Amino acid sequence: MIAAIKPAGSNTRGLLAYLYGPGRQDEHLDPHIVAGFAMLGMPDPGRKENATLTELARYLNEPVRLRNSEFGRPFTDHVWHCPVRAAPEDRYLSDAEWGEIAQRIVDSAGIAAPGDDLACRWIAVRHADDHIHILATTVREDGRRPRLHNSGQRVGDACREIEMDYGLLQLKKGDRTAARRPTQPEMHKAERLGWNRTSRKWLEDRVRAAIPHAASTEELLAYLEADGVAIKPRRGPSGDLLGYAAGRPGDLNGKGEQIFHPGGKIAPDLTLPKLRARLEAVAPEEHPTARRNKPATPWHQATEALDTLHAQLGDTTTITKEGDERSQAHIAALGELIEATAQQAPADLRPELVAAATTFARAQRSQIRAENRAADAVRIAARDIINTATGPDGSALATLLAALVWSAILSQRWHEAKQHAHQADAARQALDHLQTATDQAMSPVLAELERRQPKEQARLTLASDVRATVPDHAARILADSSWPALAAVLADAEARGYQSHPLLKEAAGQRELNTARQPARVLITRIQHTGRNPAPNRRAEAARRRTTTGTFPGSTVAPAAQPSVSSPAPRQNRPQR
């Protein structure tokens, strides 16, 4: 059940004309009052033949008129309007039930408490099966104004209780971080102009798509202007940027002027201060040519950056305020990385990734303040992907998408642990899109690996390694349709000097496999990420061989080489591939 309090108005008679009229598309049927203040004397034009809308408006406005005459200045914000709508899945509610619901709504809002004879005058009009409209005039019988501060939050809480009491579809409790719902005029305007989104939703998508392209708010506004968005900056006397508003081309008011929406009205996390905190919190990087041990491509760098996110969100042993702020920052940066990946991915993957970025936006913000500097690595990776001139190879993209899937799973779990119902649901929806994109990206990679799978005897030997290294998951791994591809990855690694045991152990330790749909495929992407199976440098390999057989200057004993994932270990005798 949704109760949407509208902005205060001043025309009681005009609103009544709409409620008792035919509607914009003749959808209003049998309008009548189901509840109200002092029902016995209520002139209901829907049930009393001689009652008129003007008479009803005068009845509701009487306390307003008396106060206006006393103070000598008219109110212009005394009409309180709140439509209350049931979900399509809900059962039919009778007039009596709608009347009880209306009484609970006005009580929670502070309009009229039960038994308060001096409360505001109000009515609830029903002109359809699935909703009512509550109209009140916000001057009490004693001339005082009601206390309506935070009435939206209280009404929302009342709706959650009503859903339980009446056996209706139970919606998730709000936390004041959701974007504003589009108004009916906005939706009608978009339909009239042939737009598939309202102006505010279109602007939100454009601003979020621009964030990975900018390192400051000035750059962001410049990029949006170049992208065709109308921008109206607000500057102080010194020229400093103090705020901004954005407009969709073609969205004009009755005078033909461009309509602008402030950033905070587009989405709660798109205000100038919050954008500045995200964009300008990134620490300056050293020059790219000065970096050491940098991953081969931005796609590999992004996968590596997500390791810090996985470590942060996966650490449930210590729960502190600072830890929550770092986790929230990583989730916000994750949304930017998904957006950047969607923009640079191949065309066949882009629709699912764009859908993932759009739905994940709701998971990026909560009541927990984000410590944005904690997520520098992820945010820098998103910018590097946006600025790269070359697209990813299939293996690098598949590995990154698999890491994004695990990131979305961890984000969902973190939000669930914090009881962020809307954010957890958004992360779950984004996960569905990311998994679909990952399946598409992995298909040619797996096909190529399966084409190169080792011979049967070698596969049996590798299967023994799997049973020895990850015994709890060995049966599922070996039964996975991707097992031949995993065998090929392990065989390639051994051919380059790695051992399968430490590779499998490290890959399995980076993500739990209990919830993995295809554990063999998860291990493939993790092994490709942790080692990426690089071809050994010939000089480095020769030096390694010398240290295992020769001596160092000034020494008579050579240190033994230690096998590890990061450096190839001497191969043991294996069946030929």
Rosetta blueprint (number, residue, H / E / L):
1 M L
2 I E
3 A E
4 A L
5 I L
6 K L
7 P L
8 A L
9 G E
10 S L
11 N L
12 T H
13 R H
14 G H
15 L H
16 L H
17 A H
18 Y H
19 L H
20 Y H
21 G L
22 P L
23 G L
24 R L
25 Q L
26 D L
27 E L
28 H L
29 L L
30 D L
31 P L
32 H E
33 I E
34 V E
35 A E
36 G E
37 F L
38 A L
39 M H
40 L H
41 G H
42 M L
43 P L
44 D L
45 P L
46 G L
47 R L
48 K L
49 E L
50 N L
51 A L
52 T L
53 L H
54 T H
55 E H
56 L H
57 A H
58 R H
59 Y H
60 L H
61 N H
62 E H
63 P H
64 V H
65 R H
66 L H
67 R H
68 N H
69 S H
70 E H
71 F H
72 G L
73 R L
74 P L
75 F L
76 T L
77 D L
78 H L
79 V E
80 W E
81 H E
82 C E
83 P E
84 V E
85 R E
86 A L
87 A L
88 P L
89 E L
90 D L
91 R L
92 Y L
93 L L
94 S L
95 D H
96 A H
97 E H
98 W H
99 G H
100 E H
101 I H
102 A H
103 Q H
104 R H
105 I H
106 V H
107 D H
108 S H
109 A H
110 G L
111 I L
112 A L
113 A L
114 P L
115 G L
116 D L
117 D L
118 L L
119 A L
120 C L
121 R E
122 W E
123 I E
124 A E
125 V E
126 R E
127 H L
128 A L
129 D L
130 D L
131 H E
132 I E
133 H E
134 I E
135 L E
136 A E
137 T E
138 T L
139 V L
140 R L
141 E L
142 D L
143 G L
144 R L
145 R L
146 P L
147 R L
148 L L
149 H L
150 N L
151 S H
152 G H
153 Q H
154 R H
155 V H
156 G H
157 D H
158 A H
159 C H
160 R H
161 E H
162 I H
163 E H
164 M H
165 D H
166 Y L
167 G L
168 L L
169 L L
170 Q L
171 L L
172 K L
173 K L
174 G L
175 D L
176 R L
177 T L
178 A L
179 A L
180 R L
181 R L
182 P L
183 T L
184 Q H
185 P H
186 E H
187 M H
188 H H
189 K H
190 A H
191 E H
192 R H
193 L H
194 G L
195 W L
196 N L
197 R L
198 T L
199 S H
200 R H
201 K H
202 W H
203 L H
204 E H
205 D H
206 R H
207 V H
208 R H
209 A H
210 A H
211 I H
212 P H
213 H H
214 A L
215 A L
216 S L
217 T H
218 E H
219 E H
220 L H
221 L H
222 A H
223 Y H
224 L H
225 E H
226 A H
227 D L
228 G L
229 V L
230 A E
231 I E
232 K E
233 P E
234 R E
235 R E
236 G L
237 P L
238 S L
239 G L
240 D L
241 L E
242 L E
243 G E
244 Y E
245 A E
246 A E
247 G E
248 R L
249 P L
250 G L
251 D L
252 L E
253 N L
254 G L
255 K L
256 G L
257 E L
258 Q E
259 I L
260 F L
261 H E
262 P E
263 G H
264 G H
265 K H
266 I H
267 A L
268 P H
269 D H
270 L H
271 T L
272 L H
273 P H
274 K H
275 L H
276 R H
277 A H
278 R H
279 L H
280 E L
281 A L
282 V L
283 A L
284 P L
285 E L
286 E L
287 H L
288 P H
289 T H
290 A H
291 R L
292 R L
293 N L
294 K L
295 P L
296 A L
297 T L
298 P H
299 W H
300 H H
301 Q H
302 A H
303 T H
304 E H
305 A H
306 L H
307 D H
308 T H
309 L H
310 H H
311 A H
312 Q H
313 L H
314 G H
315 D L
316 T L
317 T L
318 T L
319 I L
320 T L
321 K H
322 E H
323 G H
324 D H
325 E H
326 R H
327 S H
328 Q H
329 A H
330 H H
331 I H
332 A H
333 A H
334 L H
335 G H
336 E H
337 L H
338 I H
339 E H
340 A H
341 T H
342 A H
343 Q H
344 Q H
345 A L
346 P L
347 A L
348 D L
349 L L
350 R H
351 P H
352 E H
353 L H
354 V H
355 A H
356 A H
357 A H
358 T H
359 T H
360 F H
361 A H
362 R H
363 A H
364 Q H
365 R L
366 S L
367 Q L
368 I L
369 R L
370 A L
371 E L
372 N H
373 R H
374 A H
375 A H
376 D H
377 A H
378 V H
379 R H
380 I H
381 A H
382 A H
383 R H
384 D H
385 I H
386 I H
387 N H
388 T L
389 A L
390 T L
391 G L
392 P L
393 D L
394 G H
395 S H
396 A H
397 L H
398 A H
399 T H
400 L H
401 L H
402 A H
403 A H
404 L H
405 V H
406 W H
407 S H
408 A H
409 I H
410 L H
411 S H
412 Q H
413 R H
414 W H
415 H H
416 E H
417 A H
418 K L
419 Q L
420 H L
421 A H
422 H H
423 Q H
424 A H
425 D H
426 A H
427 A H
428 R H
429 Q H
430 A H
431 L H
432 D H
433 H H
434 L H
435 Q H
436 T H
437 A H
438 T H
439 D H
440 Q H
441 A H
442 M H
443 S H
444 P H
445 V H
446 L H
447 A H
448 E H
449 L H
450 E H
451 R H
452 R L
453 Q L
454 P L
455 K L
456 E H
457 Q H
458 A H
459 R H
460 L H
461 T H
462 L H
463 A H
464 S H
465 D H
466 V H
467 R H
468 A H
469 T H
470 V L
471 P L
472 D L
473 H L
474 A H
475 A H
476 R H
477 I H
478 L H
479 A H
480 D L
481 S L
482 S L
483 W H
484 P H
485 A H
486 L H
487 A H
488 A H
489 V H
490 L H
491 A H
492 D H
493 A H
494 E H
495 A H
496 R L
497 G L
498 Y L
499 Q L
500 S H
501 H H
502 P H
503 L H
504 L H
505 K H
506 E H
507 A H
508 A H
509 G H
510 Q H
511 R L
512 E L
513 L L
514 N L
515 T L
516 A L
517 R L
518 Q L
519 P H
520 A H
521 R H
522 V H
523 L H
524 I H
525 T H
526 R H
527 I H
528 Q H
529 H H
530 T H
531 G L
532 R L
533 N L
534 P L
535 A L
536 P L
537 N L
538 R H
539 R H
540 A H
541 E H
542 A H
543 A H
544 R H
545 R H
546 R H
547 T H
548 T H
549 T H
550 G L
551 T L
552 F L
553 P L
554 G L
555 S L
556 T L
557 V L
558 A L
559 P L
560 A L
561 A L
562 Q L
563 P L
564 S L
565 V L
566 S L
567 S L
568 P L
569 A L
570 P L
571 R L
572 Q L
573 N L
574 R L
575 P L
576 Q L
577 R L
